[in-house]
């Protein structure tokens, strides 16, 4: 019998890539969809449209992280061997304006899931994604699993709580619960609220003469950017280890937003200086250090090695946005 996995947040960038990875690896995959996401399944529409996959290997189920009864029902009825929590309020900017919601869905919900696993079947393996934003302001050139946290946003604070809840249940009850401190990971499936998609979509639209300029915030910010699909493959790899653990997942190199802009516009043969402006009104209330991953532990433990380069990642995103814009009105 194939392994069964339950993914919370299956319609998002990470959840949809994870579903593909697991299906390729022979899993039966169940994805939870909440009410507000029922009309936003574009990242998994290709799976839904495949009669050989949908309702045979890939199943959708209803629930919400805010509703403990639905979480309990799904875990009890599906009986998965692995659970991946890819659902949260994951936008830093939004967290400043929705502190309570961010803390509940990004942090407290993790406690709900872990407690349900403990009550129903403590042998279930659990994956909790965390964020490099937890390091916030740091004086280390690179960060590893032992670097102290110093979060600088409500979102990052919530992820610190999620991290410690996962470690607590692992240490207190022997559960196979793992965390991954994920550095920024992008793809053509990133939503347009994020600066990377804002850049690649604008480059495509300007190249096609659909847009005149692009307004951004701080262009100097340096970020460790990787490919989301690779990071989801790593999530599955770490759940195959004998016990739970914590890992840093990134590329080990940083590039500025200005560099991202340059690569995106170069991909369409344009000079960004003619089209891109920086507006201080778009700067964040607090600023983090330049965060760069030390991925030594993940490499030694399960062979993690990022393969998609920064330039290739930007190119993938620009190409996808060009295709979208050419076929849209």
Secondary structure by P-SEA (a helix, b strand, c coil): ccbbbbbcccccaaaaaaaaaaaaaccbbbbbbccccccccccccccccccccccccbbbbbbbcccaaaaaaaaaaacccbbbcccccccaaaaaacaaaaaaaacaaaaaaaaaaaaccccbbbbbbbcccccccccccccccccccccccaaaaaaaaaaaaaaaaaaacccbbbbbbcccccccccccccaaaaaaaaaaaaaacccccccccccccccccccaaaaaaaaaaaaaccccccccccccccccaaaaaaaaaaaacccccccbbbbcccccccccccccccaaaaaacccccccccaaaaaaaaaaaaaaaaaacc
